[in-house]
């Protein structure tokens, strides 16, 4: 594991962390029981099986 040679300032640490952003999941249109729903791709099977409302 990498070990820093010296301590990083609080401002630098927070500036680095602030650049990270979560991405919105890509939505897919699914038709279940005549109803069209936009759901994340990883939940398509669960919607088709009726596990999610």
FIKOLZA-1660 file (N, C-alpha, C; in steps of 0.1 Angstrom, whole numbers, plus 5000, padded with zeros to 4 digits):
% residues 53
   i   px   py   pz ch aa at
   1 5008 4988 5000  A  X  N
   1 5000 5000 5000  A  X CA
   1 5009 5012 5000  A  X  C
   2 5005 5023 4993  A  X  N
   2 5012 5035 4992  A  X CA
   2 5011 5043 5005  A  X  C
   3 5023 5048 5009  A  X  N
   3 5023 5056 5022  A  X CA
   3 5028 5070 5018  A  X  C
   4 5021 5080 5022  A  X  N
   4 5025 5094 5019  A  X CA
   4 5038 5098 5027  A  X  C
   5 5047 5105 5020  A  X  N
   5 5059 5109 5027  A  X CA
   5 5056 5120 5037  A  X  C
   6 5046 5128 5035  A  X  N
   6 5043 5139 5045  A  X CA
   6 5028 5141 5045  A  X  C
   7 5024 5147 5056  A  X  N
   7 5010 5149 5058  A  X CA
   7 5004 5159 5048  A  X  C
   8 4991 5156 5043  A  X  N
   8 4984 5164 5034  A  X CA
   8 4976 5174 5042  A  X  C
   9 4976 5186 5038  A  X  N
   9 4968 5196 5045  A  X CA
   9 4953 5193 5044  A  X  C
  10 4945 5198 5053  A  X  N
  10 4931 5196 5053  A  X CA
  10 4924 5202 5041  A  X  C
  11 4929 5214 5037  A  X  N
  11 4923 5220 5025  A  X CA
  11 4925 5212 5013  A  X  C
  12 4937 5207 5011  A  X  N
  12 4940 5198 4999  A  X CA
  12 4932 5185 4999  A  X  C
  13 4931 5179 5011  A  X  N
  13 4923 5167 5012  A  X CA
  13 4909 5169 5009  A  X  C
  14 4903 5180 5014  A  X  N
  14 4889 5183 5011  A  X CA
  14 4886 5187 4997  A  X  C
  15 4896 5194 4991  A  X  N
  15 4894 5198 4977  A  X CA
  15 4895 5186 4968  A  X  C
  16 4903 5176 4971  A  X  N
  16 4904 5164 4963  A  X CA
  16 4891 5156 4965  A  X  C
  17 4886 5155 4977  A  X  N
  17 4873 5147 4979  A  X CA
  17 4861 5154 4972  A  X  C
  18 4861 5167 4971  A  X  N
  18 4850 5174 4966  A  X CA
  18 4848 5172 4951  A  X  C
  19 4859 5168 4944  A  X  N
  19 4858 5166 4930  A  X CA
  19 4851 5153 4926  A  X  C
  20 4850 5144 4936  A  X  N
  20 4843 5131 4933  A  X CA
  20 4828 5134 4933  A  X  C
  21 4821 5129 4923  A  X  N
  21 4807 5130 4922  A  X CA
  21 4801 5117 4919  A  X  C
  22 4790 5113 4925  A  X  N
  22 4783 5101 4921  A  X CA
  22 4775 5104 4908  A  X  C
  23 4774 5093 4900  A  X  N
  23 4767 5095 4887  A  X CA
  23 4753 5089 4889  A  X  C
  24 4744 5095 4882  A  X  N
  24 4730 5090 4882  A  X CA
  24 4729 5077 4874  A  X  C
  25 4722 5067 4878  A  X  N
  25 4721 5055 4871  A  X CA
  25 4714 5057 4858  A  X  C
  26 4718 5049 4848  A  X  N
  26 4712 5050 4835  A  X CA
  26 4698 5043 4836  A  X  C
  27 4688 5050 4832  A  X  N
  27 4674 5044 4833  A  X CA
  27 4670 5037 4820  A  X  C
  28 4663 5026 4821  A  X  N
  28 4658 5019 4810  A  X CA
  28 4643 5018 4811  A  X  C
  29 4636 5019 4799  A  X  N
  29 4621 5018 4799  A  X CA
  29 4617 5004 4799  A  X  C
  30 4609 5000 4808  A  X  N
  30 4604 4986 4809  A  X CA
  30 4589 4986 4810  A  X  C
  31 4582 4977 4803  A  X  N
  31 4568 4976 4803  A  X CA
  31 4564 4964 4811  A  X  C
  32 4557 4966 4822  A  X  N
  32 4553 4954 4831  A  X CA
  32 4538 4956 4833  A  X  C
  33 4530 4945 4830  A  X  N
  33 4516 4945 4831  A  X CA
  33 4509 4957 4825  A  X  C
  34 4514 4961 4813  A  X  N
  34 4508 4972 4806  A  X CA
  34 4512 4986 4811  A  X  C
  35 4521 4986 4821  A  X  N
  35 4525 4999 4827  A  X CA
  35 4540 5001 4823  A  X  C
  36 4543 5013 4818  A  X  N
  36 4557 5016 4814  A  X CA
  36 4564 5023 4826  A  X  C
  37 4575 5018 4830  A  X  N
  37 4583 5023 4841  A  X CA
  37 4598 5025 4837  A  X  C
  38 4604 5036 4841  A  X  N
  38 4618 5038 4839  A  X CA
  38 4626 5034 4851  A  X  C
  39 4634 5023 4850  A  X  N
  39 4642 5018 4861  A  X CA
  39 4656 5017 4858  A  X  C
  40 4665 5016 4868  A  X  N
  40 4679 5014 4865  A  X CA
  40 4681 5000 4859  A  X  C
  41 4691 4999 4850  A  X  N
  41 4693 4987 4843  A  X CA
  41 4695 4974 4852  A  X  C
  42 4701 4976 4863  A  X  N
  42 4704 4964 4872  A  X CA
  42 4691 4959 4879  A  X  C
  43 4680 4967 4879  A  X  N
  43 4668 4963 4885  A  X CA
  43 4657 4958 4875  A  X  C
  44 4660 4957 4862  A  X  N
  44 4650 4953 4852  A  X CA
  44 4645 4940 4855  A  X  C
  45 4653 4930 4858  A  X  N
  45 4648 4916 4861  A  X CA
  45 4639 4916 4873  A  X  C
  46 4642 4923 4883  A  X  N
  46 4634 4923 4895  A  X CA
  46 4620 4929 4892  A  X  C
  47 4619 4939 4884  A  X  N
  47 4606 4945 4880  A  X CA
  47 4599 4935 4872  A  X  C
  48 4605 4928 4863  A  X  N
  48 4599 4918 4854  A  X CA
  48 4593 4907 4862  A  X  C
  49 4600 4903 4873  A  X  N
  49 4595 4892 4881  A  X CA
  49 4585 4896 4891  A  X  C
  50 4583 4909 4893  A  X  N
  50 4573 4914 4902  A  X CA
  50 4578 4915 4916  A  X  C
  51 4591 4916 4918  A  X  N
  51 4597 4917 4931  A  X CA
  51 4596 4931 4937  A  X  C
  52 4596 4941 4927  A  X  N
  52 4595 4955 4931  A  X CA
  52 4582 4961 4926  A  X  C
  53 4576 4971 4933  A  X  N
  53 4564 4977 4929  A  X CA
  53 4565 4985 4917  A  X  C
% end
